[in-house]
Amino acid sequence: CPAATHVMVLGRHALTHGVCVLFTFMAISQASAFVSPLLPASSAWSIGTSGISALQSTSTTSRHSGFKLRMGGDSLDDGLSKKFDQERETREKMDKIFKDATSNLQNLAQSELENMNQEAEDIMQRRQEEWEAMGSKAADALTSKVDSLAENFLKSTGRSADDEDDDLDGLQRFLGPQTVAVIGNPGPLRDELMQRVGERPALSVSSCERLLETRGINLEETDTLIFCGDEEALDRYTVERLMGRATKLRFVVLVSSLGTRRSDQFPFTLTNAFSGVLDKKRDVELGIQELSKERGFAYTLIRIGKVADKSGNDAVKIQYGDEMTEEVAPAAAAESVLQALLLQPAALNSSLSLISVPGKAPTQAVWDDEFLRLEGPELWREALGSVSASACRDWVKSSWSRKWVKSGSGLTTPVEIKETASGVQLVFTPLKSSYVSFKEEKAREKARDKGNDEDQDSKSKTPPKDMEGGIEVSVEDSPFPRIRAMRCNMAEETVVKETSEKIMMSSLKKDVQGWIKSQ
């Protein structure tokens, strides 16, 4: 029907105008809420009321109301644009102010940081200069102290700091042997020794057959004396007199006999029974050791058995001190003297026993390993065979050593465990006691009567701190898997704890054998 169609079209237009008015009102309300803080109250009210009146008159005058709203919106846009422009200008100004302030603060902070760094460098420089000044002062004081000690030492030896060649003599004490005098009776050992020493191009050699026939030797220029006293006993007084003539003496080697410290034990009691030859040889050993402390030269005591050259008996065995009873080949004895003088630091100020055993002549590596027994000194060594050295080392550290710090260990002196790279150290820690024996009290009374310093005398006989002795157990991979036991933490005044040492060594030997079998 045309009439119905017309009505529907009119209704659609009315609805469209109504929706437009509604959306317009909503936009105006939102704009009013946003702009109202920026405009006077009257303006905001007029915008709101005009929007409400327009909504009320939508049904009757929609076209006119829409026109009025559009006119009001144009005027509102102009006001808002101005406000927005003002706000943007204000914001730009504030951004510029904030940017300038930030830049100023950064520049100020950088300047302060540079000043602080400069002050720190100045402080460090002043501290460095102070430390250098303190170090220089300490070095001067130490040098003065050393000079004073050296002067006192020279006075005690009857020399003065103005002696000629003092500086050269001091430097030469750090050198090896240069001029060697071989003193002793002719025989296989002395002949072999003269030949081997003569083969060393760096050594100047002289010799004499008997102690009283030394006029052909310039002992004043000799720095090394070798005494062959393995057969006839040397005279202590004559030996000391010859060492006194050697003003540049640095090394003394005495070839003595086995048994000098066991003259009361069989079979050495038979050797010493009639002539006391071992006691005389021991007296010469003591004389050399005492003069070594007084004059500062190094010594080595080599004790050997009967010199005999047996075929196939070319290997050697060394023990610390006075041990063993077997014979020795002259070549081995002569070579041991050169090893002690030139190649083995462990032999300095030490004593050893040397015998020949079946086998090939030792290489330098074998000599080094044999002289290794003097370090500590060594008490025992045992090959591990096919057992892993690492496994044995772990067993020593984690199991065997731990039993000695438990109660009921049987030791007369407590021990402390210190682990090392190759094993452990069982360091003796004796309990301190203020007990003084009757003998010690008498000695102190005599010292007081003589005006000696009691405290200083007692300190001189006391071992240094942490040097009370001990046993070190080392498990080694080279030259083959083995375990060694040696003394450690020893000083000249340290007293050997024989009872505790014997208990631990007996247990170690037994326990190692049991552990090897269990592996």
C-alpha positions as CSV (number, residue, x, y, z in Angstrom):
1,C,0.0,0.0,0.0
2,P,1.6,3.4,-0.9
3,A,0.2,5.1,2.2
4,A,1.8,2.5,4.5
5,T,5.1,2.7,2.7
6,H,5.1,6.5,3.2
7,V,4.4,6.1,6.9
8,M,7.3,3.7,7.3
9,V,9.7,6.0,5.5
10,L,8.7,8.9,7.8
11,G,9.2,6.7,10.8
12,R,12.7,5.7,9.8
13,H,13.7,9.4,9.3
14,A,12.4,10.2,12.7
15,L,14.3,7.4,14.3
16,T,17.4,8.4,12.5
17,H,17.1,12.0,13.8
18,G,16.5,10.7,17.3
19,V,19.6,8.5,17.4
20,C,21.7,11.4,16.0
21,V,20.4,13.6,18.7
22,L,21.1,11.0,21.4
23,F,24.7,10.5,20.2
24,T,25.2,14.2,20.0
25,F,24.0,14.6,23.6
26,M,26.4,11.9,24.7
27,A,29.3,13.6,23.0
28,I,28.4,17.0,24.5
29,S,28.2,15.4,28.0
30,Q,31.6,13.8,27.7
31,A,33.1,17.0,26.4
32,S,31.5,18.9,29.2
33,A,33.0,16.6,31.8
34,F,36.4,17.0,30.2
35,V,36.3,20.7,29.7
36,S,34.3,21.8,32.8
37,P,37.5,22.1,35.0
38,L,38.9,24.5,32.4
39,L,35.8,26.7,31.8
40,P,33.6,28.9,34.0
41,A,30.7,27.2,35.7
42,S,28.2,29.2,33.7
43,S,29.6,27.9,30.4
44,A,29.5,24.3,31.5
45,W,25.9,24.7,32.8
46,S,24.8,26.2,29.5
47,I,26.2,23.4,27.6
48,G,24.5,20.8,29.7
49,T,21.1,22.6,29.7
50,S,21.2,23.1,26.0
51,G,21.8,19.5,25.5
52,I,18.9,18.5,27.8
53,S,16.5,20.9,26.1
54,A,17.5,19.6,22.7
55,L,16.7,16.0,23.9
56,Q,13.3,17.1,25.2
57,S,12.3,18.7,21.9
58,T,13.5,15.9,19.7
59,S,10.1,14.5,18.9
60,T,8.7,17.8,17.6
61,T,11.5,20.0,16.3
62,S,14.3,17.6,15.5
63,R,15.6,19.4,12.5
64,H,15.8,22.8,14.3
65,S,17.3,21.3,17.4
66,G,20.0,19.5,15.3
67,F,20.9,22.8,13.7
68,K,21.2,24.6,17.0
69,L,23.4,21.8,18.4
70,R,25.7,22.1,15.4
71,M,26.0,25.8,15.9
72,G,26.8,25.4,19.6
73,G,29.3,22.7,18.8
74,D,31.2,25.0,16.4
75,S,31.6,27.7,19.0
76,L,32.6,25.0,21.6
77,D,35.3,23.6,19.3
78,D,36.9,27.1,19.0
79,G,37.1,27.5,22.8
80,L,38.5,24.0,23.3
81,S,41.2,24.5,20.6
82,K,42.4,27.5,22.3
83,K,42.6,25.7,25.6
84,F,44.3,22.8,24.0
85,D,46.9,25.1,22.4
86,Q,47.5,26.8,25.7
87,E,47.9,23.4,27.4
88,R,50.3,22.2,24.7
89,E,52.4,25.3,25.0
90,T,52.5,24.9,28.8
91,R,53.5,21.3,28.5
92,E,56.3,22.1,26.0
93,K,57.6,24.8,28.3
94,M,57.5,22.3,31.3
95,D,59.3,19.6,29.1
96,K,62.0,22.1,28.2
97,I,62.4,23.1,31.9
98,F,62.6,19.4,32.9
99,K,65.1,18.7,30.2
100,D,67.3,21.6,31.1
101,A,67.1,20.6,34.8
102,T,68.0,17.0,34.0
103,S,71.0,18.1,31.9
104,N,72.2,20.4,34.6
105,L,71.9,17.7,37.2
106,Q,73.8,15.2,35.0
107,N,76.6,17.8,34.4
108,L,76.8,18.5,38.2
109,A,76.9,14.8,39.0
110,Q,79.6,14.1,36.4
111,S,81.6,17.0,37.8
112,E,81.2,15.7,41.4
113,L,82.2,12.2,40.3
114,E,85.3,13.5,38.6
115,N,86.2,15.4,41.7
116,M,85.7,12.3,43.9
117,N,87.9,10.2,41.6
118,Q,90.6,12.8,41.7
119,E,90.5,12.9,45.5
120,A,90.6,9.1,45.6
121,E,93.7,9.0,43.3
122,D,95.4,11.6,45.5
123,I,94.6,9.6,48.6
124,M,96.0,6.4,47.0
125,Q,99.1,8.2,45.9
126,R,99.7,9.6,49.4
127,R,99.2,6.1,50.9
128,Q,101.6,4.6,48.3
129,E,104.2,7.1,49.2
130,E,103.7,6.5,52.9
131,W,104.0,2.7,52.4
132,E,107.2,3.2,50.3
133,A,108.7,5.4,53.0
134,M,107.8,2.8,55.7
135,G,109.2,0.0,53.6
136,S,112.4,1.9,53.0
137,K,112.7,2.6,56.7
138,A,112.1,-1.0,57.6
139,A,114.7,-2.1,55.0
140,D,117.2,0.3,56.4
141,A,116.5,-1.1,59.9
142,L,116.9,-4.7,58.7
143,T,120.1,-3.9,56.9
144,S,121.5,-2.3,60.0
145,K,120.5,-5.3,62.1
146,V,122.1,-7.7,59.6
147,D,125.3,-5.6,59.6
148,S,125.3,-5.6,63.3
149,L,124.9,-9.4,63.5
150,A,127.6,-9.9,60.9
151,E,130.0,-7.6,62.8
152,N,129.3,-9.5,66.0
153,F,129.9,-12.8,64.2
154,L,133.2,-11.6,62.7
155,K,134.3,-10.4,66.1
156,S,133.5,-13.8,67.6
157,T,135.6,-15.6,65.0
158,G,138.5,-13.2,65.4
159,R,138.0,-11.4,62.1
160,S,137.1,-7.9,61.3
161,A,134.9,-6.3,58.6
162,D,138.0,-4.8,57.0
163,D,139.6,-8.1,56.1
164,E,140.6,-8.4,52.5
165,D,138.4,-10.5,50.2
166,D,135.6,-10.7,52.8
167,D,133.0,-10.0,50.1
168,L,134.5,-12.5,47.7
169,D,134.6,-15.2,50.5
170,G,131.0,-14.6,51.3
171,L,130.0,-15.1,47.7
172,Q,132.1,-18.2,47.3
173,R,130.3,-19.9,50.1
174,F,127.3,-20.2,47.8
175,L,129.4,-22.0,45.2
176,G,130.2,-25.7,44.9
177,P,133.6,-27.3,45.6
178,Q,136.5,-25.9,43.6
179,T,139.7,-26.9,45.4
180,V,139.6,-30.4,46.9
181,A,142.2,-32.0,49.2
182,V,142.0,-35.8,49.7
183,I,143.7,-36.9,52.9
184,G,144.1,-40.6,53.9
185,N,146.1,-43.7,53.6
186,P,146.6,-45.3,50.1
187,G,144.2,-48.1,49.3
188,P,141.4,-49.1,46.8
189,L,139.0,-46.4,48.1
190,R,141.5,-43.5,48.0
191,D,142.8,-44.5,44.5
192,E,139.2,-44.8,43.1
193,L,138.3,-41.5,44.7
194,M,141.4,-39.7,43.3
195,Q,140.6,-41.0,39.8
196,R,136.9,-39.9,39.9
197,V,137.6,-36.5,41.4
198,G,140.4,-35.9,38.8
199,E,137.9,-36.6,36.0
200,R,135.9,-33.5,37.1
201,P,137.4,-30.6,35.1
202,A,135.9,-28.0,37.5
203,L,137.8,-29.4,40.5
204,S,141.4,-28.7,41.4
205,V,142.7,-31.8,43.3
206,S,145.5,-32.4,45.8
207,S,146.1,-35.2,48.2
208,C,148.4,-36.6,50.8
209,E,148.9,-40.1,52.2
210,R,149.0,-39.4,55.9
211,L,147.7,-36.7,58.2
212,L,151.2,-35.5,59.1
213,E,152.3,-35.3,55.5
214,T,150.3,-32.3,54.4
215,R,153.0,-29.8,53.7
216,G,152.6,-30.2,50.0
217,I,149.0,-29.2,50.1
218,N,148.0,-25.5,50.1
219,L,145.3,-25.9,52.7
220,E,144.9,-22.1,52.9
221,E,143.2,-22.1,49.4
222,T,141.4,-25.4,49.9
223,D,137.6,-25.1,50.2
224,T,136.8,-28.9,50.5
225,L,138.5,-31.6,52.6
226,I,137.9,-35.3,52.1
227,F,139.2,-37.6,54.9
228,C,139.5,-41.3,54.2
229,G,139.2,-42.7,57.6
230,D,137.5,-46.0,56.9
231,E,140.6,-48.2,57.8
232,E,142.9,-46.7,60.4
233,A,141.5,-44.4,62.9
234,L,142.3,-40.7,62.3
235,D,143.4,-38.4,65.1
236,R,140.8,-35.8,66.1
237,Y,143.3,-33.2,67.1
238,T,145.2,-33.5,63.8
239,V,141.9,-33.4,61.8
240,E,140.8,-30.2,63.6
241,R,144.2,-28.6,63.1
242,L,144.0,-29.3,59.3
243,M,140.5,-27.8,59.2
244,G,141.8,-24.8,61.0
245,R,144.4,-24.2,58.3
246,A,141.8,-24.2,55.6
247,T,140.5,-20.6,56.1
248,K,138.2,-20.9,53.0
249,L,136.7,-24.2,54.1
250,R,133.1,-24.8,52.9
251,F,132.7,-28.6,52.8
252,V,134.1,-31.6,54.7
253,V,133.4,-35.2,53.9
254,L,134.5,-37.9,56.3
255,V,134.5,-41.6,55.1
256,S,134.2,-43.4,58.4
257,S,133.2,-47.0,59.4
258,L,129.9,-48.7,60.2
259,G,129.4,-49.2,63.9
260,T,130.8,-46.0,65.3
261,R,127.5,-45.4,67.1
262,R,127.0,-49.1,67.9
263,S,130.3,-50.0,69.4
264,D,128.5,-51.7,72.3
265,Q,126.6,-54.0,70.0
266,F,127.6,-57.3,68.4
267,P,129.6,-57.7,66.2
268,F,131.1,-54.3,66.6
269,T,132.1,-55.0,70.2
270,L,134.7,-57.4,68.8
271,T,136.1,-54.7,66.5
272,N,136.3,-52.2,69.3
273,A,137.4,-54.5,72.1
274,F,141.2,-54.2,72.1
275,S,142.1,-50.9,70.3
276,G,138.9,-48.8,70.7
277,V,139.1,-48.0,67.0
278,L,135.4,-47.3,66.7
279,D,135.4,-45.0,69.6
280,K,138.3,-43.0,68.1
281,K,136.5,-42.8,64.8
282,R,133.3,-41.6,66.6
283,D,135.4,-38.9,68.3
284,V,136.6,-37.6,64.9
285,E,132.9,-37.5,63.7
286,L,131.9,-35.4,66.8
287,G,134.8,-33.1,66.3
288,I,133.8,-32.3,62.7
289,Q,130.2,-31.8,63.7
290,E,131.1,-29.4,66.5
291,L,133.5,-27.4,64.3
292,S,130.7,-27.2,61.6
293,K,128.5,-25.4,64.1
294,E,131.2,-23.0,65.1
295,R,132.6,-22.1,61.7
296,G,129.6,-22.7,59.5
297,F,130.9,-25.1,56.9
298,A,128.8,-28.1,55.7
299,Y,129.7,-31.7,56.4
300,T,128.7,-35.2,55.4
301,L,129.6,-38.4,57.3
302,I,129.6,-41.5,55.1
303,R,129.9,-44.8,57.1
304,I,130.9,-47.9,55.1
305,G,131.8,-51.5,55.9
306,K,134.7,-53.4,54.6
307,V,135.9,-52.3,51.1
308,A,135.7,-55.3,48.8
309,D,135.2,-55.4,45.0
310,K,132.9,-58.3,44.3
311,S,131.6,-59.1,40.8
312,G,127.9,-58.4,40.3
313,N,127.7,-56.5,43.6
314,D,127.5,-53.1,42.0
315,A,124.1,-51.8,43.2
316,V,123.9,-49.7,46.4
317,K,121.7,-49.1,49.4
318,I,121.7,-46.1,51.7
319,Q,120.3,-45.7,55.2
320,Y,120.3,-42.6,57.5
321,G,122.7,-42.7,60.5
322,D,124.6,-45.8,61.4
323,E,122.8,-48.9,60.0
324,M,123.6,-52.2,58.3
325,T,126.8,-54.2,58.4
326,E,127.6,-55.4,54.8
327,E,130.6,-54.6,52.6
328,V,130.9,-51.9,49.9
329,A,132.6,-51.7,46.5
330,P,135.3,-49.0,46.2
331,A,133.6,-47.6,43.1
332,A,130.3,-47.2,45.0
333,A,132.0,-45.6,48.0
334,A,134.0,-43.1,45.8
335,E,130.9,-42.2,43.8
336,S,128.9,-41.6,47.0
337,V,131.5,-39.0,48.0
338,L,131.0,-37.1,44.7
339,Q,127.3,-37.4,44.9
340,A,127.3,-35.9,48.4
341,L,129.6,-33.0,47.4
342,L,128.1,-32.1,44.0
343,L,124.6,-33.4,43.5
344,Q,122.7,-34.3,46.7
345,P,121.6,-31.4,48.9
346,A,120.0,-33.8,51.3
347,A,123.5,-35.0,52.3
348,L,124.6,-31.7,53.7
349,N,125.0,-31.7,57.4
350,S,123.9,-35.3,57.5
351,S,125.3,-38.8,58.1
352,L,124.5,-42.0,56.1
353,S,125.4,-45.7,55.9
354,L,126.3,-47.2,52.5
355,I,126.6,-50.8,51.4
356,S,126.8,-52.7,48.1
357,V,124.0,-55.1,47.1
358,P,123.7,-57.4,44.1
359,G,122.7,-55.6,40.9
360,K,123.8,-53.2,38.3
361,A,125.7,-50.0,38.9
362,P,123.2,-47.3,39.9
363,T,122.1,-44.6,37.5
364,Q,121.7,-41.0,38.5
365,A,118.0,-41.5,39.1
366,V,118.8,-44.4,41.5
367,W,121.4,-42.3,43.4
368,D,118.8,-39.6,43.7
369,D,116.2,-42.0,45.1
370,E,118.7,-43.5,47.6
371,F,119.8,-40.1,48.9
372,L,116.1,-39.3,49.3
373,R,116.2,-41.5,52.4
374,L,118.1,-38.8,54.2
375,E,115.2,-36.3,54.0
376,G,113.3,-36.5,57.2
377,P,115.0,-38.9,57.6
378,E,113.1,-41.8,56.0
379,L,112.1,-44.5,58.4
380,W,110.6,-47.1,56.0
381,R,109.5,-47.7,52.4
382,E,107.5,-50.4,50.8
383,A,106.5,-51.2,47.2
384,L,102.7,-51.6,46.6
385,G,103.1,-53.9,43.6
386,S,100.0,-53.9,41.4
387,V,97.9,-52.0,44.0
388,S,96.7,-48.5,43.1
389,A,98.6,-45.8,44.8
390,S,95.5,-43.6,44.7
391,A,93.5,-46.2,46.6
392,C,96.3,-46.6,49.2
393,R,96.5,-42.9,49.6
394,D,92.7,-42.6,50.3
395,W,93.0,-45.5,52.8
396,V,95.8,-43.8,54.7
397,K,93.9,-40.5,54.9
398,S,90.4,-41.7,55.7
399,S,91.1,-44.8,57.7
400,W,94.5,-45.6,59.0
401,S,95.5,-42.1,60.2
402,R,92.2,-41.5,62.0
403,K,92.7,-44.1,64.7
404,W,95.6,-42.2,66.2
405,V,93.5,-39.3,67.3
406,K,91.0,-41.5,69.1
407,S,91.2,-42.4,72.8
408,G,93.0,-45.7,73.5
409,S,95.5,-45.3,70.6
410,G,98.3,-46.3,72.9
411,L,100.5,-43.3,72.1
412,T,102.4,-41.6,74.9
413,T,102.4,-38.3,73.0
414,P,99.2,-37.0,71.3
415,V,99.2,-36.3,67.6
416,E,97.4,-34.0,65.2
417,I,96.5,-35.0,61.6
418,K,97.6,-32.7,58.8
419,E,96.7,-33.9,55.3
420,T,99.2,-33.4,52.4
421,A,99.0,-33.9,48.7
422,S,100.6,-37.4,48.9
423,G,99.3,-38.5,52.3
424,V,99.2,-37.3,55.9
425,Q,101.4,-35.9,58.7
426,L,100.9,-37.1,62.2
427,V,102.4,-34.2,64.1
428,F,103.2,-34.6,67.8
429,T,101.5,-32.2,70.2
430,P,103.0,-32.9,73.6
431,L,101.1,-31.5,76.6
432,K,102.8,-28.6,78.2
433,S,104.0,-29.1,81.8
434,S,105.6,-26.8,84.3
435,Y,107.3,-29.7,86.1
436,V,111.0,-29.2,86.6
437,S,113.2,-32.1,87.5
438,F,115.9,-32.0,90.3
439,K,118.6,-32.1,87.6
440,E,117.1,-29.2,85.7
441,E,116.7,-27.2,88.9
442,K,120.4,-27.7,89.8
443,A,121.4,-26.6,86.3
444,R,119.3,-23.4,86.6
445,E,120.9,-22.7,90.0
446,K,124.4,-23.0,88.5
447,A,123.4,-20.7,85.7
448,R,122.1,-18.1,88.1
449,D,125.3,-18.4,90.1
450,K,127.3,-17.7,86.9
451,G,125.1,-14.8,86.0
452,N,123.7,-16.4,82.9
453,D,120.2,-15.6,81.7
454,E,118.0,-18.4,82.8
455,D,115.2,-17.7,80.4
456,Q,117.4,-17.3,77.4
457,D,119.2,-20.6,78.3
458,S,115.9,-22.5,78.6
459,K,114.6,-21.0,75.4
460,S,117.7,-22.1,73.5
461,K,117.1,-25.7,74.4
462,T,113.4,-25.6,73.6
463,P,112.3,-26.6,70.1
464,P,110.7,-23.9,68.0
465,K,106.9,-23.7,68.0
466,D,105.2,-26.4,66.0
467,M,108.5,-28.3,65.6
468,E,107.9,-31.1,68.1
469,G,108.5,-33.8,65.5
470,G,106.1,-36.3,63.8
471,I,105.7,-38.9,61.1
472,E,104.7,-38.2,57.5
473,V,103.2,-41.0,55.5
474,S,103.5,-40.4,51.7
475,V,102.0,-42.6,49.0
476,E,103.8,-42.1,45.7
477,D,103.1,-43.1,42.1
478,S,106.7,-42.5,40.9
479,P,109.2,-44.2,40.3
480,F,106.7,-46.9,41.0
481,P,103.7,-47.3,43.4
482,R,105.0,-47.2,46.9
483,I,104.5,-45.9,50.4
484,R,107.1,-44.2,52.5
485,A,107.3,-43.0,56.1
486,M,109.6,-40.3,57.3
487,R,110.1,-37.9,60.3
488,C,108.7,-34.4,59.9
489,N,108.5,-31.2,61.8
490,M,112.0,-31.8,63.1
491,A,114.5,-29.1,64.4
492,E,117.9,-29.5,65.9
493,E,116.5,-29.3,69.4
494,T,113.6,-31.6,68.8
495,V,113.5,-34.7,70.9
496,V,112.5,-37.9,69.0
497,K,109.4,-39.4,70.5
498,E,110.8,-43.0,70.3
499,T,108.0,-44.8,72.0
500,S,105.1,-43.3,70.0
501,E,107.2,-43.4,66.9
502,K,107.8,-47.1,67.4
503,I,104.1,-47.9,68.0
504,M,103.0,-46.1,64.9
505,M,105.7,-47.6,62.6
506,S,105.0,-51.1,63.8
507,S,101.3,-50.6,63.2
508,L,101.9,-49.0,59.8
509,K,104.0,-51.9,58.5
510,K,101.5,-54.5,59.7
511,D,98.4,-52.6,58.5
512,V,99.8,-51.9,55.0
513,Q,100.6,-55.5,54.5
514,G,97.1,-56.5,55.5
515,W,95.5,-53.9,53.3
516,I,97.6,-54.9,50.3
517,K,96.4,-58.5,50.8
518,S,92.8,-57.4,51.1
519,Q,93.1,-55.7,47.7
